[in-house]
Amino acid sequence: MSLAPARPVRAVRPGACLGLVAPAGPAEFDQAAAHAWAGAHGYRLKIFAGATQKQGYLAGDDAVRLADLHGAFLDPEVAAILCVRGGYGSPRLLDKIDYGLIRRHPKPFVGYSDLTALHQALWLETGLVGFHGPMLRPDLLTPRLAPTQTLFLRMLRGELGTGSVIAHPLDWPLATLRGGMAEGRLVGGNLTMIGASLGTPWAIDTRHAVLFIEDVNEPLFRIDRTLNQLRLAGKFDGLRAVLLGDVAKVELEPLFALVQETFSPLGIPVLAGWRSGHCDPNLTLPLGALVVLDADRQTLTLAQDITS
């Protein structure tokens, strides 16, 4: 079956303005340092109101966070949208978002962890490529290894297109849990958030997909439970390949054994150890885009343009 490509987003050229929002949890950060980071890479930064607020475990109340999200997409000055951090809060907005507004004003949206909920909803409602990539507080304003920033900026600037290999650093060897090659739509993100989406209108669509998963602070039995929940929900039907990202604080040997046991009945390629998620480096992935995963060669290749 031939899949339609996702809608590319416009590449962000030097001199453009980046919008900073906090759809989930709060985080203190140095605003001057944030502006300096943007300037050092040839961009300007606009910090939306909720990005500096705190209401318990949320960055401002729902109305503020929603207004910032809408405002960043609507603002003609803003070329791409970055998130302060994850935590929790994005799912509270899903049934309030004006998806038509976002379809009319498509822009790169960057984040991970709790932002998986927004990535899934935005893909299902708009068909736009989204970037599972670094956030301000945990990644861009914190010392990180070079690939975190380098790959993110290359994708944002439109330097990768059809046929480009998303390079994985050699210092972190990958593991082929099952060989083979498959083309599909790259979907996924944080496993806990994927599981939490089941039963909602924005549950993950894994048909004809390369499923990427990562997580943090979840013991192995919880990873097992969520994977089994996805299986019982029919989310393994039509799956073409699996890319296992970082699962922080879980030992690799039992994790890999669990993933092999879970997906081996499907007979699909499984590549493990990809450095994306709550890790350093944290490699950007283009969610919604068509990709080719070659588990034998341990490569991930773009099968469409992700920017225009």
N, C-alpha and C positions, 0 to 999 in steps of 0.2 A: 504494500500500500504506500502510495506517494503522499507525503505530508506537506501541507502548506507551510511555508516559512513564517516565522513570527514577524511582526511589524518591527523593522529596525527603528532605533531612536537616532536623533540627530547627534553627530559627533560634537564634542565640546572643544571649541578652539581656544587657543591662548587669548587671554583678555576677557573671557566670558565670566559671568557671575554664577557662583554656586550658592544654592539655597540650603541652609542648615535647619532641619526640623527635628522634633523629638516626639514621634508618634507613640512611643512606649514609655520606658522608665526615665527618671531624671539622672543627671550627672553634672557635677560641678566641673567646670573647665575654665581655663584662662582665655578670655575672649581675644585679648591681644595676641596670644600665641596662635589662636585659630586663624585670625586674619593674617598673621605672619606666615603660617603654613601655606595658605592659599596663595599669597603673594609670591612666595618662593617658587611656586610652580606655575606662575603666570596667570593666576586667576584672582578674581575678587570674591568676597564672601558676604552674603546677607544672612544675618542670624534672625530667625523668626522668634516671636515673643515667647512661645512655649518652650523653646530650647533652653531657656535659662530659669524656668520655673520648677517648682516641686510641690506636689500634693500627695504626700504619703509615698507610695510606690509608683506613682504616675508623675510624668512631667506635665503638670498642669491638668486641669479637668478635661473631660472629653471634648467639650465645646472648643476649648483653646487649641487642643492638639488637632482636631478636625479642621478648624479654621486655618491653622498653619499649613496643613497638608494641601487643602484646596488652594490657599493663597500662593503656595510655592509653585504649583502647577499652572495657576492662572497668571502669575506675574510674568510679563514679557521680558523683564530683565534677567530672570533666572533661567539658566540653560540646563542645569542638572540639579538633582536633589540628593543631599547627603543626610544621614541620620546621626544623631549624637551617640546613641547606644541602643541596646536591646532591653533586656529586663522583662517587663510585661506591660501590655496596654494596647497593642495593635489590634487584637481581635475585638475589642470594645468598639472600634470604629467601623467595622466592615459593613454593617447594615445602615450606616449613616453617610457613607461616601457617595459623592456625586460622580459616578463612573463616566457619565457622558461628558462631564467637564474634562476629565483626564483624557478621554479618547480624543477630544478636540484640541488638547494642548499636550501632546506626547513629549515626554522628557525622560532622560535616564534617571532611574530611581535606584539608590544604592543602600544596601544594608543587609544584615543577616540576623540570625538568632530569632528573637521574637518577631522580627520583620518578615520572617517566612510567611506569616499569616497575610500580610499585605502583598507580598510577591504573588502568592497563589491567587488572591482575589483580583489583583490588577491584571494578571495574565488571563484569567477566565473571563473578565469583563471587557478587556481592551485588546488582548492579543499582542501586547507590547513586550519586547525584550526587557528584562529587569536584571540588575547586576547584584548578585550575591557577593558582596564585597565589603571592604573595610569601612568602619564607622569612625567618627571623630575621636571620641574619648578612649576607646580601648585600642585603637590601631594607629590613627594618623597623628595623634598628639602623644603617643607613647612610643618609645624606641622599639622599632620592629625591623626585622631583617629585610634587605632590599627588595626581594620579590613581591612583598605585600604591596608596596607603593608602585613599583615599576609596572607590574602587570595591570593594576587598577588604572593607572594613568594612560597606558597604551590602549586599553579598551575604551576608556572614556574619550580619548582623542581620535578614535577611529583608525588606529594603526593595525587592527586585526580584522580580517574579512574571510570570505569563503576560501577554504583550503589552508588557513592558518592553523598551526598546531599551538595549542595552549601549553606552553612549556612548563614542565614540572621540574623543580630543582633536583639535581643529581644527588645532593647531599642527603636527601630523604628518599630512600629507595621505596618503590612501589611493590605491591605483592599481587600477583595474578592468582586469584582464588579459583577462577575457571576461565579458560582461554576462549578465544573467538572474537569476532568483530560484529558490531551492530550499529545501525544508524537509527536515531530517534530524537525525540524532543527532550531536551534537558529540563527536568523538573525536580523539585524537592527543596532541601534545605534542612532546617532543624527538625529532627525526627519527632521530638515531643510535640512541636507545633503542628507537624503533619498529622499526627495521631489525633490531636485536639480538634482538627478541622473536620473530622469524619462526622457525618450527620448534619452538617451545615450546608448552605448553598455554595460554599466556597471550598468544599472538600477537594483534595488534590486529584487531578486527572492524570492517571498513569498509563493510559492506553497509548501504545506505540512509543513508549518513553524510555529514556535513560534516566534512571532514578538516582539522584544524588542525596545522600543522607549524612548528617553530622550531629553531634550532640555534646553536652558538657554536664558534669555533675549528676549523671544518671548511672546508677550501678547496672551491671550486666543484666540482672533479671528484669529491670525496667525496659532496657533496650529490647530484650526478648519479648516482653509483653506487648510493646508497641508494634514491633514487627509482626507478631502474631495477630494483633488487632487489624493491621493493614491486610494481612492475608485473608482473614475471615471476612473482611469487608469487600473482598474481590479486587483489591488494588494491585494484586500481582497478575491479574488477567491481562494479557497483551503486553506485558512488560518486556522490553527488548534487551536491557542491560542494566547493571548496577555499578555505581561509582561510590565507594565508601570513603567518606572524608574523615576528618579527625573526630574521634570520640574521646574527649579529654577525660583523663583520670580512670580509664579502663585499660586493663592489660591487653596487649595486642593478641597474644596467642588464643585466649578464650574468646575474644571478640571475633577474630577471624574464623574460628571454629563455628561459632554461632551463625555468622553470616553465610558460611558455606552450607551448613545444615539447612538454613532457611531457604536459600535460593537454588540449591542444587537440583531439586525436582523440576525446576523450570528449564534447565539446560541452557541458560543464557550466560553471556560473558559477565564476569565480576572482577573489577579492579579495585584494590584496597590500598589505603595509606595516603590518599590524596590530601594535600595540605590546604584544606579550606575549612573555615569554621573558627572555633575558639582556640586558635593555635597561632604559632609564629614560625614561618610565614603563613599568611592567610591569603590564599590565591583567589582572585576574582573569577566568578563563573557567570556566563550569560544565560540566565534562566529563561525558558521558553524557546530558545534558539535550537535549530537542528544541528546535531553534532554526530560525529562518528567516534565510537569508543572501540579501540583495538586493544583488547586485554593481553594479547600475545606480545605486541610491540610496546605496550603500556603507554599509549598515546590517546589524547583527546583532541579531535580536529573539528574546526568549524565547518559546517556544511551549508552555511548561508552567511550573508552579510549581517552584522548585528548593529551597524551604524550606517547612516547615510550622509 
